[in-house]
Amino acid sequence: MKISWGHKILIVYLGFVAGILVLVFLANQQKFDLVTPNYYDAELKFQNVIDEKQRVAELSAPPKISHSVNSVSVQLPDEFAGKNVKGQLYLYRPSDASKDIKTNFATDKNFVEVALNKNLSGAYELKLSWQADGKTYYNEQRIFF
């Protein structure tokens, strides 16, 4: 059986349309998480983050961060020994917002250990912010569990 050129063009056209429809369907099934739901407010306050990072750069040493499967330890510089320090440890998972972890901490030593209550795996962005003597500090570090 011989197929005419008109039928061949129709088959190619219908195959193209079916391929486009499959791609549209698959694209609509993708899940996209925003870094933060109120992006514009965070962008306006970004100068504060820059200032807090500059304060960390002026310290005698950056915070030392170590981690295991279910805990994160932070050794703050010696300037914070004996001071009341309050802060937040935020583990941001770029690939899945449901795996983000935020934990507040307070200490009068320059060491903090946070138990995470679950075994983590993958790449995280550790965003550490803390306050002491009326000044705020901010540090970011990429870690892998």
C-alpha positions in Angstrom: 0.0 0.0 0.0 1.3 3.4 -1.0 0.7 6.5 1.1 0.3 9.7 -0.7 2.4 12.8 0.1 -0.7 14.5 1.5 -1.3 11.8 4.1 2.4 11.9 5.0 2.2 15.6 5.7 -0.9 15.0 7.8 0.8 12.3 9.9 3.8 14.5 10.5 1.6 17.5 11.4 -0.5 15.4 13.8 2.6 13.9 15.4 4.0 17.4 16.0 0.7 18.6 17.6 0.6 15.5 19.8 4.2 16.2 20.9 3.5 19.8 21.7 0.4 18.7 23.8 2.5 16.2 25.7 5.1 18.9 26.5 2.4 21.3 27.7 0.9 18.7 29.9 4.3 17.7 31.4 5.2 21.4 31.9 2.0 22.0 33.9 2.8 19.1 36.2 6.1 20.6 37.3 6.3 22.1 40.8 8.1 25.4 41.3 9.0 26.7 44.8 9.9 30.3 45.3 12.8 31.1 47.5 10.5 33.2 49.6 6.8 33.9 49.2 7.2 37.7 49.7 10.1 38.1 47.3 9.8 41.9 46.9 9.9 42.7 50.7 13.0 40.5 51.0 14.6 42.4 48.1 14.0 45.8 49.7 15.6 44.6 52.9 18.7 43.1 51.2 20.9 46.0 52.1 20.5 44.9 55.7 21.9 41.5 54.7 24.8 43.1 53.0 25.6 45.1 56.2 25.3 42.0 58.4 27.7 40.0 56.1 30.1 42.9 56.4 30.0 42.7 60.2 30.8 39.0 60.0 33.8 39.8 57.7 35.1 42.3 60.3 35.1 39.6 63.1 38.4 37.8 64.1 37.2 34.7 62.4 34.0 33.5 60.6 31.7 31.0 62.4 32.8 27.4 62.2 30.0 25.2 61.1 30.1 21.4 61.4 27.3 18.9 60.8 26.3 15.3 61.0 23.3 13.6 59.6 20.9 14.9 62.2 22.6 17.9 63.9 24.4 21.1 63.1 27.1 22.7 65.4 28.1 26.4 65.2 31.2 27.7 66.8 31.0 31.5 66.9 34.1 33.6 67.1 35.7 34.4 70.5 34.1 37.9 70.6 30.8 36.3 71.5 32.0 34.3 74.5 30.0 35.3 77.6 27.5 37.4 75.6 23.8 36.7 75.2 23.4 35.6 71.7 20.0 35.0 70.0 19.7 33.8 66.5 18.1 31.7 63.8 19.5 28.7 61.9 17.8 28.2 58.5 18.5 25.2 56.4 17.3 26.1 52.9 16.8 23.2 50.4 16.8 24.8 46.9 15.2 21.8 45.3 12.3 21.3 47.7 10.8 23.9 50.0 9.0 21.3 52.1 12.4 20.1 53.4 13.4 23.6 54.7 14.2 23.8 58.5 14.1 26.9 60.7 15.3 26.8 64.2 15.8 29.6 66.8 18.6 29.4 69.3 19.8 31.4 72.3 23.1 30.9 74.2 25.6 32.8 76.4 28.5 30.7 75.1 30.0 31.0 71.7 28.9 27.4 70.8 25.5 26.2 69.6 24.4 22.7 68.7 21.0 22.2 67.1 19.4 18.8 66.8 17.4 18.4 63.6 15.1 15.5 64.6 15.4 13.9 61.2 18.1 12.4 59.0 18.8 14.8 56.1 20.4 14.1 52.8 21.3 16.4 49.9 22.5 19.9 49.4 21.4 22.7 51.8 22.2 26.4 52.1 22.7 27.1 55.8 21.7 30.7 56.5 22.8 31.7 60.0 21.7 35.0 61.5 22.4 36.1 65.1 22.2 39.1 67.3 24.5 40.2 70.1 25.0 43.6 71.8 22.4 45.2 69.6 24.2 44.2 66.3 23.0 41.6 63.9 25.2 39.3 61.9 24.5 37.0 58.9 26.5 34.2 57.3 25.7 31.7 54.5 27.4 28.4 53.8 26.5 25.5 51.5 26.6 22.2 53.2 25.9 18.6 52.1 24.3 16.0 54.3 
